[in-house]
């Protein structure tokens, strides 16, 4: 997944939840500019702060090789 896709997903989730950018920024403990830059897919954003924003929107991060459906149900782990 590319950063611009993450940004579009974050923006759509924020709007569905009826939040303004400044409200989301306050919930996540980041600045308004950071939320805007994340939603616009700006490269080089700090990963930890991006995770805080996504967590505030109710997302969680799962990491696995491409094509895996759900690593939690894979008997190899």
MDTraj code that builds the backbone (N, CA, C; nanometers):
import mdtraj as md
import numpy as np

residues = "UNK UNK UNK UNK UNK UNK UNK UNK UNK UNK UNK UNK UNK UNK UNK UNK UNK UNK UNK UNK UNK UNK UNK UNK UNK UNK UNK UNK UNK UNK UNK UNK UNK UNK UNK UNK UNK UNK UNK UNK UNK UNK UNK UNK UNK UNK UNK UNK UNK UNK UNK UNK UNK UNK UNK UNK UNK UNK UNK UNK UNK UNK UNK UNK UNK UNK UNK UNK UNK UNK UNK UNK UNK UNK UNK UNK UNK".split()
xyz = np.array([
    [0.0849, -0.1169, 0.0000],
    [0.0000, 0.0000, 0.0000],
    [0.0895, 0.1232, 0.0000],
    [0.0498, 0.2225, -0.0741],
    [0.1274, 0.3459, -0.0838],
    [0.0726, 0.4508, 0.0124],
    [0.1586, 0.5472, 0.0451],
    [0.1214, 0.6493, 0.1422],
    [0.0002, 0.7310, 0.0985],
    [-0.0131, 0.7580, -0.0315],
    [-0.1296, 0.8346, -0.0750],
    [-0.2587, 0.7559, -0.0541],
    [-0.2512, 0.6224, -0.0632],
    [-0.3691, 0.5399, -0.0360],
    [-0.4051, 0.5452, 0.1121],
    [-0.3032, 0.5399, 0.1970],
    [-0.3259, 0.5513, 0.3417],
    [-0.3930, 0.6851, 0.3721],
    [-0.3450, 0.7902, 0.3083],
    [-0.4024, 0.9228, 0.3288],
    [-0.5483, 0.9308, 0.2887],
    [-0.5805, 0.8704, 0.1748],
    [-0.7210, 0.8719, 0.1303],
    [-0.8101, 0.7938, 0.2261],
    [-0.7584, 0.6822, 0.2751],
    [-0.8350, 0.6015, 0.3709],
    [-0.8555, 0.6796, 0.5010],
    [-0.7497, 0.7451, 0.5477],
    [-0.7598, 0.8241, 0.6709],
    [-0.8602, 0.9378, 0.6547],
    [-0.8542, 1.0078, 0.5419],
    [-0.9481, 1.1191, 0.5188],
    [-1.0925, 1.0689, 0.5164],
    [-1.1156, 0.9578, 0.4468],
    [-1.2516, 0.9039, 0.4383],
    [-1.3022, 0.8627, 0.5773],
    [-1.2155, 0.8009, 0.6577],
    [-1.2554, 0.7596, 0.7920],
    [-1.2848, 0.8806, 0.8794],
    [-1.2010, 0.9829, 0.8686],
    [-1.2229, 1.1048, 0.9486],
    [-1.3572, 1.1666, 0.9135],
    [-1.3860, 1.1753, 0.7858],
    [-1.5127, 1.2357, 0.7433],
    [-1.6324, 1.1520, 0.7862],
    [-1.6188, 1.0182, 0.7754],
    [-1.7285, 0.9292, 0.8193],
    [-1.7577, 0.9471, 0.9678],
    [-1.6531, 0.9753, 1.0452],
    [-1.6692, 0.9938, 1.1889],
    [-1.7102, 1.1358, 1.2256],
    [-1.7247, 1.2210, 1.1244],
    [-1.7704, 1.3576, 1.1482],
    [-1.6679, 1.4459, 1.2166],
    [-1.5390, 1.4150, 1.1961],
    [-1.4325, 1.4937, 1.2584],
    [-1.3719, 1.5933, 1.1611],
    [-1.3356, 1.7087, 1.2127],
    [-1.2541, 1.8041, 1.1361],
    [-1.1078, 1.7647, 1.1567],
    [-1.0218, 1.8145, 1.0697],
    [-0.8794, 1.7842, 1.0829],
    [-0.8245, 1.8278, 1.2176],
    [-0.8651, 1.9442, 1.2659],
    [-0.8128, 1.9920, 1.3935],
    [-0.8607, 1.9059, 1.5098],
    [-0.9809, 1.8510, 1.5006],
    [-1.0315, 1.7630, 1.6057],
    [-0.9532, 1.6310, 1.6080],
    [-0.9274, 1.5760, 1.4889],
    [-0.8486, 1.4536, 1.4814],
    [-0.7073, 1.4776, 1.5321],
    [-0.6502, 1.5904, 1.4944],
    [-0.5151, 1.6235, 1.5398],
    [-0.5091, 1.6276, 1.6921],
    [-0.6092, 1.6887, 1.7545],
    [-0.6130, 1.6961, 1.9011],
    [-0.6267, 1.5567, 1.9627],
    [-0.7099, 1.4724, 1.9055],
    [-0.7271, 1.3359, 1.9564],
    [-0.5976, 1.2549, 1.9478],
    [-0.5240, 1.2754, 1.8393],
    [-0.4022, 1.1980, 1.8148],
    [-0.2780, 1.2609, 1.8775],
    [-0.2891, 1.3839, 1.9225],
    [-0.1742, 1.4518, 1.9810],
    [-0.0717, 1.4959, 1.8786],
    [-0.1209, 1.5344, 1.7602],
    [-0.0340, 1.5856, 1.6542],
    [-0.0884, 1.7207, 1.6097],
    [-0.0145, 1.7885, 1.5256],
    [-0.0604, 1.9171, 1.4752],
    [-0.1553, 1.9029, 1.3571],
    [-0.2328, 2.0071, 1.3333],
    [-0.3257, 2.0086, 1.2194],
    [-0.2528, 1.9852, 1.0883],
    [-0.1363, 2.0458, 1.0757],
    [-0.0590, 2.0333, 0.9519],
    [-0.0209, 1.8871, 0.9261],
    [0.0128, 1.8147, 1.0320],
    [0.0501, 1.6747, 1.0147],
    [-0.0674, 1.5950, 0.9584],
    [-0.1875, 1.6164, 1.0108],
    [-0.3056, 1.5450, 0.9612],
    [-0.3269, 1.5780, 0.8138],
    [-0.3157, 1.7028, 0.7778],
    [-0.3316, 1.7432, 0.6384],
    [-0.2274, 1.6758, 0.5495],
    [-0.1033, 1.6753, 0.5942],
    [0.0036, 1.6147, 0.5151],
    [-0.0167, 1.4637, 0.5021],
    [-0.0615, 1.3982, 0.6078],
    [-0.0900, 1.2552, 0.6016],
    [-0.2012, 1.2276, 0.5010],
    [-0.3090, 1.3036, 0.5095],
    [-0.4219, 1.2832, 0.4193],
    [-0.3840, 1.3098, 0.2736],
    [-0.2840, 1.3927, 0.2530],
    [-0.2398, 1.4235, 0.1165],
    [-0.1239, 1.3355, 0.0706],
    [-0.0845, 1.2380, 0.1525],
    [0.0172, 1.1423, 0.1129],
    [0.1576, 1.1970, 0.1033],
    [0.1880, 1.2963, 0.1857],
    [0.3222, 1.3547, 0.1818],
    [0.4262, 1.2510, 0.2226],
    [0.5274, 1.2312, 0.1399],
    [0.6327, 1.1360, 0.1763],
    [0.7182, 1.1881, 0.2916],
    [0.7760, 1.0960, 0.3662],
    [0.8692, 1.1322, 0.4723],
    [0.8061, 1.1672, 0.6055],
    [0.6777, 1.1389, 0.6229],
    [0.6139, 1.1678, 0.7510],
    [0.6628, 1.0710, 0.8577],
    [0.6644, 1.1179, 0.9818],
    [0.7088, 1.0344, 1.0931],
    [0.6094, 0.9201, 1.1159],
    [0.6618, 0.7986, 1.1119],
    [0.5794, 0.6785, 1.1202],
    [0.4995, 0.6715, 1.2507],
    [0.5625, 0.7006, 1.3623],
    [0.4948, 0.6927, 1.4918],
    [0.3762, 0.7873, 1.5017],
    [0.3942, 0.9066, 1.4507],
    [0.2828, 1.0027, 1.4551],
    [0.1713, 0.9601, 1.3604],
    [0.2081, 0.9042, 1.2453],
    [0.1061, 0.8545, 1.1523],
    [0.0257, 0.7425, 1.2176],
    [0.0935, 0.6544, 1.2895],
    [0.0232, 0.5470, 1.3600],
    [-0.0722, 0.6017, 1.4649],
    [-0.0323, 0.7067, 1.5356],
    [-0.1212, 0.7672, 1.6362],
    [-0.2486, 0.8192, 1.5715],
    [-0.2340, 0.8827, 1.4551],
    [-0.3519, 0.9334, 1.3836],
    [-0.4410, 0.8166, 1.3424],
    [-0.3801, 0.7145, 1.2825],
    [-0.4589, 0.5995, 1.2367],
    [-0.5247, 0.5270, 1.3538],
    [-0.4543, 0.5130, 1.4644],
    [-0.5135, 0.4514, 1.5840],
    [-0.6311, 0.5334, 1.6346],
    [-0.6189, 0.6640, 1.6298],
    [-0.7281, 0.7519, 1.6744],
    [-0.8520, 0.7357, 1.5881],
    [-0.8320, 0.6920, 1.4646],
    [-0.9437, 0.6685, 1.3733],
    [-0.9990, 0.5265, 1.3856],
    [-0.9362, 0.4452, 1.4714],
    [-0.9849, 0.3094, 1.4926],
    [-0.9152, 0.2037, 1.4092],
    [-0.8062, 0.2375, 1.3444],
    [-0.7319, 0.1406, 1.2636],
    [-0.6242, 0.0739, 1.3471],
    [-0.5831, -0.0442, 1.3034],
    [-0.4678, -0.1115, 1.3621],
    [-0.3772, -0.1530, 1.2468],
    [-0.2506, -0.1690, 1.2762],
    [-0.1522, -0.2056, 1.1752],
    [-0.1231, -0.3544, 1.1850],
    [-0.1312, -0.4214, 1.0727],
    [-0.0930, -0.5621, 1.0625],
    [0.0118, -0.5719, 0.9531],
    [0.1168, -0.6446, 0.9815],
    [0.2249, -0.6568, 0.8859],
    [0.2427, -0.8027, 0.8472],
    [0.2552, -0.8275, 0.7195],
    [0.2801, -0.9615, 0.6692],
    [0.3218, -0.9537, 0.5242],
    [0.3745, -1.0614, 0.4721],
    [0.4115, -1.0627, 0.3306],
    [0.2906, -1.0347, 0.2416],
    [0.3147, -0.9765, 0.1289],
    [0.2059, -0.9457, 0.0353],
    [0.1286, -1.0711, 0.0008],
    [-0.0017, -1.0558, -0.0061],
    [-0.0873, -1.1660, -0.0443],
    [-0.1414, -1.2476, 0.0725],
    [-0.0898, -1.2264, 0.1921],
    [-0.1411, -1.2996, 0.3074],
    [-0.2708, -1.2378, 0.3517],
    [-0.3679, -1.3213, 0.3788],
    [-0.4983, -1.2736, 0.4232],
    [-0.4950, -1.2297, 0.5684],
    [-0.4498, -1.3177, 0.6552],
    [-0.4525, -1.2877, 0.7980],
    [-0.3430, -1.3670, 0.8676],
    [-0.2371, -1.3002, 0.9062],
    [-0.1214, -1.3669, 0.9665],
    [-0.1572, -1.4343, 1.0992],
    [-0.2582, -1.3856, 1.1688],
    [-0.2952, -1.4428, 1.2984],
    [-0.3476, -1.5854, 1.2854],
    [-0.3984, -1.6199, 1.1687],
    [-0.4557, -1.7536, 1.1494],
    [-0.3613, -1.8449, 1.0708],
    [-0.2407, -1.8046, 1.0504],
    [-0.1432, -1.8845, 0.9781],
    [-0.0707, -1.9737, 1.0781],
    [-0.0745, -2.1034, 1.0584],
    [-0.0166, -2.1986, 1.1527],
    [0.1361, -2.1883, 1.1599],
    [0.1994, -2.1217, 1.0640],
    [0.3455, -2.1101, 1.0658],
    [0.3937, -2.0118, 1.1719],
    [0.3029, -1.9331, 1.2307],
    [0.3438, -1.8317, 1.3299],
    [0.2755, -1.8557, 1.4617],
])
top = md.Topology()
chain = top.add_chain()
for i, resn in enumerate(residues, 1):
    res = top.add_residue(resn, chain, resSeq=i)
    for name in ("N", "CA", "C"):
        top.add_atom(name, md.element.get_by_symbol(name[0]), res)
traj = md.Trajectory(xyz[None], top)
